[in-house]
Every structure is written in structure tokens, then in C-alpha cells.
Amino acid sequence: MLELTGITAGYDRRAPVVRDVSLHVGAGEAVGLLGPSGCGKSTLAKVAALLHRPDAGTMTLDGTVIRGWRHRAPREQRTAVGVVFQQPRLSADPRLSLRELIAQPLRSTGRRRDVPERVAELAPLVGLSDELLERRPHAVSDGQLQRACLARALVLRPRLLICDEMTAMLDASTTAALVAVVERYRAGSGAALLAVGHDRVLLERWCDRTVRWDEHETEKAPAGPVTAGGGLRPPAAPR
């Protein structure tokens, strides 16, 4: 499904944030990427989401080598990946209502006719009432806004979902609710998942396997087979 090989990326070629990292996510598989803040895992997630071009390395999605990122990626590839970020207020247009926010990907890909049906389908799934859908981001809580951002990520029915610290700012009940939504979607669609975070317990319970960011994370991660290289390493064996 997703293959990242020898990825080097950052925001200054002289000081890359990610160096020679490889990661594999199989079709329908849930992989957790465990690491502390600032280690580069979010940059790697942006590369996987086609939002940031790496300086070196290759990315393969569904067997096709990726040659363009952001607007230069073919629509079929861009719409195959859905992403939810840690801070919903930085990824949501404050001028849009939650209804418009969820519908944004449909409108930008010429699927306006699908807006009423998909929003009506996703809103109750993520726990948003009709009244909340008419509010703008400033009038809802972080948890309510993140619910809308998750619905937006799912609206195009992606084959790969990337959750980059999706629950880091949320309380326990909202975290459980959103994880349940993701798993319900995956069960029905067969989509793969890359869950990025620093909460080892959550990733252990959520994912099929967890990969630990090398040299930064010292705690023992859950054992299991992994495909990793460069800046990632397999979890330590139980002692």
C-alpha cells in the first residue's frame, strides 16, 4: 500500500529533519509510528500524505512511484490519502462552517453533487448534530472541530488514512470516540492506517504493529514484525 524508502526531508536542505527513513504500511494494515515531539515523525507523515516533497528517497503508493507532491500529484493519488492533524484550528478555515469544512474536498474535486449525501452520512458517524454543522470553528470546542476534520479526511473514501497526533489535544472520551470512528471506517472499507503519536499505550491498543523512532525513543515498544530502516528501528524484544 505505502512504501517509503530512504526518505530524507525537512525545511532546509542543509539541516534535514528526517534522514534516510524507510517505512512500510501494508494494504488494510494499521501501523503506529511512535516518537517524541520534535523527532521528525510529523514531517514524515506529511511526505506520506503527499503534502511535502522529500529531498531524497522514494515513495510508492498502491504500487505506483510518486513523482509529484501537493498540487503536482495526480488527483487519483491525492484523493487516495486522507489526513488528520494534531491541531484542528491550524488546519481548518475559520470562515467555513463545519458543514462546509467537511464538504471542502468534494467541492475542490468537482463532486458537489455528493455533498449533501456524504455530509449527512458522516456527521452522525463522528458525532456532529445539524446545529453544530452550521457553526464556525470559533464557536465549537477543539474536540468538536477535530470531529469535523476527521469527517473531512474520510469524505473522499481514502484507501490510506494518516492520523498525525490526532488525539493529542483531546480528552479520553473524545479520543475513544474518534478512534472508534476510524476503526469502523477501516472495517467497512479495508483502508490502511498510519497513526503517528507519542502515546505508546494508545498505539499499542490501536494498531497492528508499532514502529519506534530510532535514537529518540528509549522506552520499549511492543514486539512484532516490522519493516523499517534508516531513522526507524523495530521494537525491542520483551525482557
C-alpha positions as CSV (number, residue, x, y, z in Angstrom):
1,M,0.0,0.0,0.0
2,L,2.5,2.6,1.2
3,E,6.3,2.2,0.9
4,L,8.7,4.9,2.0
5,T,12.3,4.2,1.1
6,G,15.4,6.2,2.2
7,I,13.4,9.4,2.8
8,T,15.3,12.5,3.7
9,A,13.1,15.6,4.2
10,G,12.9,18.9,6.0
11,Y,12.6,22.6,5.5
12,D,16.3,23.4,5.0
13,R,18.4,21.1,2.8
14,R,21.4,21.8,5.0
15,A,19.6,20.5,8.1
16,P,17.0,17.9,7.2
17,V,14.6,16.8,9.9
18,V,14.3,13.3,8.6
19,R,17.3,11.4,7.4
20,D,17.2,8.1,5.3
21,V,14.0,6.7,6.8
22,S,12.1,3.8,5.4
23,L,8.6,2.6,6.4
24,H,6.1,0.1,5.0
25,V,2.3,0.0,5.6
26,G,0.5,-2.9,4.0
27,A,-2.9,-2.9,2.5
28,G,-5.5,-2.8,5.3
29,E,-2.8,-2.6,7.9
30,A,-2.7,-0.3,10.9
31,V,0.8,0.9,11.7
32,G,1.7,3.1,14.6
33,L,4.7,5.5,14.4
34,L,5.9,6.2,17.9
35,G,8.2,9.0,18.8
36,P,8.5,12.2,21.0
37,S,7.7,15.7,19.8
38,G,10.3,17.2,17.5
39,C,11.8,13.9,16.2
40,G,10.6,14.4,12.7
41,K,7.6,11.9,12.6
42,S,5.1,14.6,11.5
43,T,7.4,15.7,8.6
44,L,7.5,12.0,7.5
45,A,3.7,11.9,7.8
46,K,3.4,15.0,5.6
47,V,5.6,13.3,3.0
48,A,3.3,10.2,3.1
49,A,0.2,12.4,2.8
50,L,1.7,14.0,-0.4
51,L,1.9,17.4,1.3
52,H,5.7,17.7,1.5
53,R,8.2,16.8,-1.2
54,P,11.2,14.9,0.3
55,D,14.8,15.9,-0.6
56,A,15.8,12.3,-1.3
57,G,14.2,8.8,-1.3
58,T,11.2,7.2,-3.0
59,M,7.6,6.8,-2.1
60,T,5.3,4.1,-3.6
61,L,1.5,4.2,-3.2
62,D,-0.5,1.3,-4.4
63,G,2.4,0.1,-6.4
64,T,2.9,3.4,-8.2
65,V,6.0,5.5,-7.6
66,I,5.1,9.0,-6.5
67,R,6.6,11.7,-8.7
68,G,4.6,14.8,-7.6
69,W,3.5,16.2,-4.3
70,R,0.8,18.7,-3.3
71,H,-0.9,20.1,-6.5
72,R,1.5,18.3,-8.8
73,A,0.3,14.9,-7.7
74,P,-2.4,13.4,-9.9
75,R,-5.9,13.7,-8.4
76,E,-6.2,9.9,-8.1
77,Q,-3.2,9.8,-5.8
78,R,-4.2,12.9,-3.8
79,T,-7.6,11.6,-3.1
80,A,-6.3,8.1,-2.1
81,V,-4.9,9.6,1.2
82,G,-6.8,11.3,4.0
83,V,-5.0,13.1,6.8
84,V,-6.0,14.4,10.2
85,F,-3.6,16.7,12.0
86,Q,-2.9,17.4,15.7
87,Q,-4.2,21.0,15.9
88,P,-7.6,21.3,14.2
89,R,-7.6,25.1,14.4
90,L,-4.5,25.3,12.2
91,S,-6.0,23.0,9.6
92,A,-9.5,24.5,9.4
93,D,-10.5,27.6,7.5
94,P,-12.1,29.9,10.2
95,R,-14.5,31.3,7.6
96,L,-16.2,28.0,6.9
97,S,-19.0,26.3,8.8
98,L,-18.3,22.7,9.9
99,R,-20.6,21.6,7.2
100,E,-18.6,23.5,4.6
101,L,-15.4,22.2,6.1
102,I,-16.4,18.6,5.7
103,A,-17.6,19.2,2.1
104,Q,-14.4,21.1,1.1
105,P,-12.6,18.1,-0.5
106,L,-15.7,17.2,-2.5
107,R,-16.1,20.7,-3.9
108,S,-12.4,21.0,-4.7
109,T,-12.5,17.8,-6.7
110,G,-15.7,18.6,-8.7
111,R,-18.0,16.4,-6.7
112,R,-20.5,19.0,-5.5
113,R,-23.5,16.7,-6.1
114,D,-22.2,14.3,-3.5
115,V,-22.0,17.0,-0.7
116,P,-25.5,16.6,0.8
117,E,-25.3,12.8,0.9
118,R,-21.8,12.5,2.3
119,V,-22.1,15.2,4.9
120,A,-25.4,13.6,6.1
121,E,-23.7,10.3,6.3
122,L,-20.6,11.3,8.1
123,A,-21.9,13.9,10.6
124,P,-23.7,11.4,12.8
125,L,-20.8,9.0,12.4
126,V,-18.4,11.5,14.0
127,G,-21.0,12.8,16.5
128,L,-21.9,16.2,15.0
129,S,-25.5,17.4,15.1
130,D,-27.2,19.6,12.5
131,E,-26.9,22.6,14.8
132,L,-23.1,22.1,15.2
133,L,-22.7,21.7,11.5
134,E,-23.8,25.3,11.0
135,R,-21.2,26.7,13.4
136,R,-17.8,28.1,12.5
137,P,-14.6,26.9,14.2
138,H,-14.6,29.7,16.8
139,A,-18.0,28.6,18.1
140,V,-17.1,24.9,18.8
141,S,-14.7,23.1,21.0
142,D,-11.4,21.5,19.9
143,G,-13.0,18.1,20.1
144,Q,-16.0,19.1,18.0
145,L,-13.7,20.7,15.4
146,Q,-11.5,17.6,15.3
147,R,-14.6,15.5,14.7
148,A,-15.3,17.7,11.6
149,C,-11.6,17.4,10.5
150,L,-11.9,13.6,10.7
151,A,-15.1,13.6,8.7
152,R,-13.3,15.8,6.1
153,A,-10.5,13.3,5.9
154,L,-13.0,10.5,5.3
155,V,-15.3,12.3,2.9
156,L,-13.5,11.1,-0.3
157,R,-13.3,7.5,1.0
158,P,-9.4,7.3,1.1
159,R,-7.6,4.0,0.9
160,L,-5.0,5.3,3.4
161,L,-5.7,7.3,6.5
162,I,-2.9,9.2,8.2
163,C,-3.6,10.4,11.8
164,D,-0.8,12.7,12.9
165,E,-1.2,13.1,16.7
166,M,-5.0,13.2,16.0
167,T,-6.0,12.8,19.7
168,A,-3.1,14.6,21.4
169,M,-5.3,17.6,22.4
170,L,-8.4,15.7,23.2
171,D,-9.9,14.2,26.4
172,A,-10.1,10.5,26.9
173,S,-13.8,10.1,25.8
174,T,-13.3,12.1,22.6
175,T,-10.2,10.1,21.8
176,A,-12.0,6.8,22.2
177,A,-14.9,8.1,20.1
178,L,-12.6,9.2,17.2
179,V,-10.6,6.0,17.3
180,A,-13.8,4.1,17.1
181,V,-14.9,6.1,14.0
182,V,-11.6,5.3,12.3
183,E,-11.8,1.6,13.0
184,R,-15.4,1.5,11.9
185,Y,-14.4,3.1,8.6
186,R,-11.5,0.8,8.2
187,A,-13.6,-2.3,8.9
188,G,-16.0,-1.3,6.1
189,S,-13.5,-0.1,3.6
190,G,-10.4,-2.1,4.1
191,A,-8.4,1.1,4.3
192,A,-4.8,1.2,5.8
193,L,-3.8,3.4,8.7
194,L,-0.7,5.2,9.7
195,A,-1.1,6.6,13.2
196,V,1.6,9.0,14.4
197,G,1.9,9.7,18.1
198,H,3.9,9.7,21.3
199,D,1.3,7.7,23.3
200,R,2.7,4.2,23.4
201,V,-0.4,2.7,25.1
202,L,-2.8,4.2,22.6
203,L,-0.7,3.0,19.6
204,E,-0.3,-0.5,21.1
205,R,-4.1,-0.9,21.5
206,W,-5.0,0.8,18.2
207,C,-2.5,-0.6,15.7
208,D,-1.5,-4.0,14.3
209,R,2.2,-3.1,14.9
210,T,4.2,-0.1,16.1
211,V,7.5,1.2,14.8
212,R,9.7,3.3,17.1
213,W,11.7,6.4,16.0
214,D,15.3,5.5,16.4
215,E,17.7,7.2,18.8
216,H,15.0,9.4,20.3
217,E,12.7,6.9,22.0
218,T,14.2,4.9,24.8
219,E,11.1,3.1,26.1
220,K,10.5,-0.4,24.9
221,A,7.8,-0.6,22.2
222,P,5.6,-3.7,21.6
223,A,7.3,-6.6,19.9
224,G,6.3,-7.7,16.4
225,P,7.4,-7.8,12.8
226,V,8.2,-4.5,11.2
227,T,9.7,-3.2,8.0
228,A,11.9,-0.3,9.0
229,G,15.2,1.3,8.2
230,G,17.3,4.4,8.5
231,G,15.8,6.6,11.2
232,L,13.4,3.8,12.4
233,R,14.0,0.6,14.2
234,P,11.9,-2.4,15.2
235,P,10.6,-2.5,18.8
236,A,12.9,-4.0,21.3
237,A,12.3,-7.6,22.3
238,P,10.5,-8.3,25.6
239,R,12.7,-8.9,28.5
